[in-house]
């Protein structure tokens, strides 16, 4: 990444998923992943999507070489979040060894609309990883990796190479790269309002008064309609 992208990620990383969700609501953009659960890692991750798709099949449908997990690991790194579309199949894309290799490369995170396995080993690596399933079923001879970098679907959201991905304890969100600047500006405005509400609450104001004064919520109506 160049200095501009590094600075951009630093700004984005200071904003939680809930705020990003609100910002995308204001822009009419769907970006919240559904059905994907964090399995390993801690804190907030923020990076640009590296996209991959694996075609699922029955055991023996593909050669071991088709699994190409080494290609997935090689695509990880700092500031990159690997987004893998397995069509929601409960077949493992990443296990303990591959996760360790990804962590050694400084991977920011991995999100799989499929499964992972060896969760205890993955947790030991510290890799931030989320998946739809945890399943012992290996992807070897069951999954075939497609060419990297295309548009995929993860958690019901279309993800393109280079989109922003943010994950934390609340969830995971994708911001289309073409809408990132306006979404970031909106999110920073929301953060500023939140900070005003908190400051007023700490000063002893009621929530209703603080929220109305900061423009967080309209003034509370009183009396009968």
C-alpha positions, 0 to 999 in steps of 0.5 A, spaced: 500 500 500 502 507 498 502 512 503 495 515 501 492 508 502 495 507 509 492 514 511 485 512 508 485 505 512 487 509 519 481 513 518 477 508 517 479 503 522 477 509 527 470 507 526 466 502 528 461 497 524 455 500 527 457 507 525 459 504 518 452 501 518 448 507 519 453 511 514 451 506 509 443 507 511 444 514 509 447 512 502 442 507 501 447 502 500 447 494 503 453 492 506 452 488 513 454 481 512 449 476 515 450 469 518 458 470 518 460 469 525 467 471 528 471 465 530 478 467 532 482 474 533 480 480 537 479 487 536 477 491 530 480 489 523 480 494 517 482 493 510 481 492 503 478 486 500 482 480 496 476 476 493 476 469 492 471 463 490 471 456 491 466 451 487 464 446 492 462 439 490 462 432 493 469 428 495 473 426 489 469 431 484 476 435 484 483 434 485 487 436 491 491 441 487 484 444 485 483 446 492 489 451 492 489 453 499 497 456 498 494 461 493 489 463 498 494 464 503 499 468 498 494 473 497 493 475 504 498 480 508 497 487 512 491 491 510 488 485 506 482 481 508 481 475 504 474 474 502 472 467 500 465 465 497 464 458 498 456 459 496 455 457 504 457 450 503 459 447 510 466 445 507 473 447 510 477 452 506 482 454 512 485 450 518 490 450 523 496 450 518 494 455 513 491 460 518 498 459 521 501 461 515 496 467 513 498 469 520 506 469 519 504 473 513 501 479 517 494 477 514 489 483 517 483 478 516 479 472 513 472 472 512 469 465 509 462 464 507 463 457 508 467 453 513 473 453 517 476 447 522 481 447 527 478 453 531 483 451 537 489 452 532 486 458 529 485 461 535 492 460 537 495 464 531 491 470 533 488 470 526 482 474 525 477 469 522 470 469 521 466 464 517 459 461 516 460 454 519 465 450 523 466 444 520 471 438 520 470 436 513 476 438 508 476 442 502 481 437 499 478 434 493 471 438 495 473 445 493 476 448 487 479 455 487 476 459 481 481 465 478 482 470 484 480 478 484 472 477 481 466 479 484 463 474 490 458 474 494 459 473 502 454 474 507 449 476 502 453 482 500 457 483 493 464 484 494 469 486 489 476 486 489 479 493 493 472 494 497 473 496 504 472 491 509 471 492 517 470 487 522 469 488 530 465 484 535 458 487 533 459 484 525 462 485 519 461 490 513 463 492 506 463 499 503 464 499 495 470 502 493 467 507 489 462 509 495 468 509 500 469 517 500 462 519 501 461 513 506 467 515 510 465 523 511 458 520 513 461 516 518 465 521 521 460 526 521 456 520 525 462 519 530 462 527 531 455 527 533 456 521 538 461 524 541 457 530 542 452 526 546 457 522 550 460 529 552 453 532 554 451 525 558 458 526 562 456 533 564 449 530 567 444 532 561 438 526 560 439 522 554 433 525 551 436 532 552 443 530 550 440 527 543 436 532 541 441 538 542 446 534 538 442 532 533 442 525 534 434 524 535 429 529 534 426 533 541 422 528 545 414 529 544 410 530 550 403 530 552 397 527 548 397 527 540 
